[in-house]
Amino acid sequence: MTILENQFVRLEPLQETHIPALLEIAQATPPSEYALTYVPRTLEAMTAYVQTALQAREAKQAMPFATTKNGVVVGCTRFGNLEYWAWEKQKGNPDAAEIGWTWLAPSAQRTSVNSAAKLLMLEFAFETWGVQRVTIKTNERNTRSRNAILRLGASFEGVLRAHVLGNDGEIRNTAMYSILESEWAEVKQRLQGFLLEH
């Protein structure tokens, strides 16, 4: 299975063995910290969350990771909604993917971890899979997440109104962003520049 790693972060294939560490982060963090992001807070819910991700990986619809720094689990992330287009350039890899399902321990937030993880994932998507598009989306009300997505260099595409039920029980409008293959070189340079500052 694929491991993505640089000097800042290691993304290792999500396994059931990661459940205790992820649960510890979730239970040690005030619920308000994850108000707009689904983070399971019980053993039963976390087990179901991880098992669902692993089932999606088996079906080739997702690639979930545990996010680690210096050997310690600090959160998780994944590729999801993998698309395989029926066209002459199909090569067995996804043609489009979404990056999401990302949450981090407070100690890893506003550090190099997220930028470094996104660089690894985008490099893999565009340079190994050869995707045409990466989608990133978030709750319209999640200002912190929206600012982080824009900081990556993703383009805002608009808002899907009354899209899904949000984690907080409110009907969620979803802000949509994307990075295209033709934009990747510029985005890569931008992300590498951020990491040079650390």
N, C-alpha and C positions, 0 to 999 in steps of 0.2 A: 504494500500500500504506500501511497505517496506521503512523504514528509517534506515540508517546506521549512527552510531555516535560513536565518542570517544572523548577524552579530547581536541583534536586538531581541529576537523572538524565535520560537520554534512552534510550528503548527504540526501536530502529530495526529494521525487518524483517531477519531473519537472511538472510544471503547467503553464497555460497561465498567471497566476498572477505573474510569475517570469519575464515575458517579459520586463517590464520597467527597472528593475534592471540590467538585462543582457544587454539591449540596452545602458543603461547609461555607463556601463563598456566599451562596444565596442566603443562608440562614444568618450569617454574620453581618449582612448588609441591610440597612433600613429599607423597608418596602418602598418608601418614597423615592429611593434612588433609581428604582426600576419601574416607576409608575407607568411609563408608556412602552415598556418592553416586557415581553413575557419571559420571566425567569422562575422556574419551578422552585417551590420552597419546602416541599415535603419529599420524603424518600420515594413514595409512590409516584408522585408527579414527575420527579427528576428521572426516575427509571423509565417511565413511559416516554418522556421527552427524548432520552437517549435512544431507546429502542426504536422509536419512530424514525429518528435520524438514520439509524443503522439499516432499517428496512428500506428507506429511500435510497441509501447507498447501494444496497443489493439490487435494487431495481434500476440502477444507473440514472437516478433522478436527482441525486445529491452527492456531495462529498463533504462530510462534516469533520471538523477538527476540534481538538482541545488546544487552547492557546496556552503556551507555557513560556515562562521566563526564568532562566537560571535553574531549570529543572522543576520549577513549581508551577502548578496549574493556576492560571489567573483568569480563565474564562473560556469561551468557545465561540466558534464562528463556522460558517459553511458556505459552499456553493450549493445553490438549489435551483429548482425550475430549469434543469438542463434541457436544452432544445437540440434536437437532431433533425436538420432540415433535409428534405428529399430533393437534393439538387446534385448537379454534376460534380461539385467540389466536396461532397460528403466523404469524410476520411475515417469515420468511426468515432471521432471525438465530437463533443458538443460544438454546435455552431453559435450558440448564445447561452449565457448563464446569468444567474443572479447571485450577488454576494449579499449575505445578510445573516439573520439569526445570531447576531453578534452581541455579546454582553461581556463585560469585564469587571473584575473586582475593582473597588474604588482606588486601591493602591496602583492599579495599572492604567487608570483613566488619566487623560491629559498628560501622558508620557509618550515615548517613542513607540510603544507597543502597537497601538492601532495603526499608525502610519506604516510601520514596518510590516505588519501582517497584511495590510492592504497591498503593499508593494509586492510581497511574495505571491499573493493570490492573483493579482492582476498580471504579473509576469507569467505565471503558470497558465492563466486563461488565454492570454494573447500570444504567448511565445511557444507554449507546449501544445495546448489544444488548438490554437489558431482560431479562436472565436471571432465573430464579427461584432459582437456587442456584449457588454456587461451592464446589467441593470442593478441599481441600488435604490431601495425605496424605504420610506419611513413615515411614521405618523406626522401629519401636517403640523401638529402642535408640538412636535419634538424639536424644538429650536436648536438644542445642542447637537443632535444628530444631523439635522439639516446643514448646520454650519460646517460640521466635520466633513460631510459629503462634498459640499462645495469647495472646501479647502483641498480636497483631493484633486479637483479639476474636473469633476463630473458636471454634465450639463443638465440643468433643470428642464424637465419636459412638461410639467403641469401637474394638476391635482386630480386624482380620481375621487369624485365626491361620493359620500356614503358608500365607501368601498367595502369595508368589512367591519365586524365588531372589534373594537379596540380592547387592549388588555385591561383597561380601566372600566370596561363595561359600557363605554360610550361608543356611539357610531363613529367610526374613524374615516376621515378623509386621508388619502394616502398621497404623499408627495413623491413624484417619480423622477428619477435621475438616470443618466446613462453615460457610458464611455464607449466610443466606437473604436474599431481597429485603427482607423485613420488618425485618431486622436491619441493613441496610446503612447507614442514616442514623447510627446509633449508632457503628458501626465506622468510618465515614468521619470522624466528629468525633474519635474516639480517635486515628486515624492522623494527622490534621491537628495534633492536640495534640502528638504525638511530634515532628513536624517543626518545630513552632514552637520547640522546645527547642534546635534546632541553629542 
